[in-house]
Amino acid sequence: MAIDPEEVTAPESVGPLHRSVVAAAASAVTLPCDVQAHPPPTFQWYKDHTPLAQSTLARDRSLVVGGTLVIMSVGEGDEGDYRCVVNNTAGVTTLTTRLSVTTPLDVQVSPPLTQVTAGGVLELRCSVSGSPVTDVLWYKDASLVRASGKYSISEDHSLVYKMYGSSSSKRQARLLRVDAVQVADEGVYQCRAVGPTDSAHGHAIVALGASAPVLVYRFIAHTLQPGPAVSLKCIARATPTPHITWTLDGFPLPQSHRYCTVTHPRHTSPGLWMASLCHSHTGTVLPHAHPTHHLDYATVTQVLYCHTPSSHITWTMPQSYRYYTATHPRHTSPGLWMVSLYQFTGGPRLYS
């Protein structure tokens, strides 16, 4: 449109009144303010309603050439709405430009390597810098982790600033919390930040720390009639996998087909191991050792009791003076007889 030099006209934009400009961090960007007007107008720039002439940007890294604003080495702090107000004696018009600054995405997960006690709490922090960021996601061994059950995901509003060129870049953080950590929670955790044209990720390795074995289930004392087999069970929890052994009266089990042991994990409760002891020889009662508080001689090494309705009991043992047996009724339990086997390290002793 041609303007008569003698005609007075208000400022009129030769392009859209509202536009958007995207610039890479540390680059120079040009924000146009193209108008036609007579007499020649004046130009005044504002950033987010503040006159640009009053900002450090105007003094350090910007200049206005023929109404066009040029910003050197832009950073995330320069993002915002820029308004160009054009004024002459005939009128006023305003052009608005939205400036967005893109910075490379960077992700850091802390701590990068951690050990957590079984049953404890795991907390990982994903720190993201760069823009724009459309989403931040957590993965565990390449599988997406969602906030549910023992997993919780939250924002960390404590912001960390990183210098980028002549301005600053703020970091955002996403926290992952895992309650009641178990063996299945070990592995590689990954945090991934996604933008329209960029993405980045960081990772952390989580291991289950060692924990002392704990018996969470143990069998109770048994008093049995002669003949039937008996099965005893215990369940232990430990990291790493516990090794379960059985002893009889403090000594390892005899190497015999009469004893069989089975150890396997509790699939319904990760981290738990169950061990079973089967004593399958019929006609034999598994003896149970008791403290020998009623004996006066320290030379006694073992006392075994067998409770039975029969008064005739035979012990199978080596022919040696080191063994002594006694049979007498249980006065507290009529009909039951108790047979005791005493093993001495020295010569024959008297029962006190």
PEPE-V210636 format. One record per pair of residues at least 4 apart in sequence whose ideal C-beta (glycine too) atoms are under 6 Angstrom apart, sorted by the first residue. I is the first residue (numbers start at 1). GAP is how many residues later the second one is. If there is no record, write none. Layout:
BEGIN
i=<I,I>
gap=<GAP,GAP>
END
This chain:
BEGIN
i=<3,3,3,8,8,9,9,9,10,10,11,11,11,11,11,12,13,13,13,14,14,15,17,18,19,20,21,21,22,23,23,23,23,24,25,25,25,25,26,26,28,29,29,30,31,31,31,32,33,33,33,33,35,37,37,39,41,41,41,42,43,43,44,45,45,45,46,46,47,47,47,48,48,52,53,56,57,57,58,61,61,61,62,63,64,73,73,74,74,75,75,75,76,76,76,77,77,78,79,79,79,81,82,82,83,83,84,85,86,87,103,103,103,104,105,105,105,105,105,106,106,106,107,107,107,107,107,107,108,108,109,109,109,109,109,109,110,112,113,114,115,115,116,116,116,117,118,118,118,118,119,120,121,122,122,123,124,124,124,125,125,126,126,127,127,128,128,128,129,129,129,132,133,133,134,134,135,136,136,137,138,138,138,139,139,140,140,140,141,141,145,147,147,147,150,150,150,151,152,153,154,156,156,159,160,161,161,162,163,164,178,181,182,182,183,183,183,184,186,186,186,188,188,189,189,190,190,191,192,193,194,208,210,211,211,213,213,213,214,215,215,216,216,217,218,219,219,223,224,226,226,227,227,229,229,230,230,231,232,233,234,235,235,236,236,236,237,237,238,242,244,244,246,246,247,247,248,249,253,258,260,261,262,263,265,266,266,279,285,287,292,292,295,296,297,299,299,299,301,301,302,303,304,305,305,306,307,307,308,309,311,313,315,315,317,321,322,322,323,324,325,326,327,329,330,330,344>
gap=<6,33,35,30,82,28,29,81,80,81,24,26,30,75,82,24,4,22,82,20,22,19,78,78,78,78,76,78,78,4,6,51,78,78,50,76,78,139,47,139,44,42,45,40,38,51,66,36,10,34,51,62,51,4,51,49,45,46,47,45,24,43,41,7,24,39,5,37,5,33,35,32,33,6,5,4,4,5,4,10,11,12,9,7,5,92,93,4,27,89,90,92,25,55,93,90,91,23,20,21,22,17,15,17,11,13,11,9,7,5,27,28,66,26,25,88,90,93,95,23,24,94,21,84,86,93,94,95,19,94,15,17,82,93,94,95,15,92,92,92,92,94,4,6,65,92,90,93,121,153,61,61,58,56,59,54,52,65,80,48,50,48,65,44,46,8,44,65,33,40,42,63,60,62,60,61,59,38,57,55,7,38,53,5,51,5,47,49,46,47,6,4,5,6,28,29,30,27,25,23,21,17,19,11,11,7,9,7,5,5,7,4,88,89,25,87,88,86,20,21,22,15,17,15,17,11,13,11,9,7,5,31,29,27,28,23,25,29,23,19,21,19,21,18,16,13,14,84,61,59,82,55,56,50,51,49,56,47,45,43,41,37,39,6,8,37,34,35,4,31,19,31,7,31,4,5,5,40,6,23,18,16,14,12,8,6,8,7,21,17,8,11,5,56,52,45,46,47,42,44,41,39,37,33,35,33,29,31,29,26,26,26,10,26,6,27,21,22,20,18,16,14,12,8,6,8,5>
END
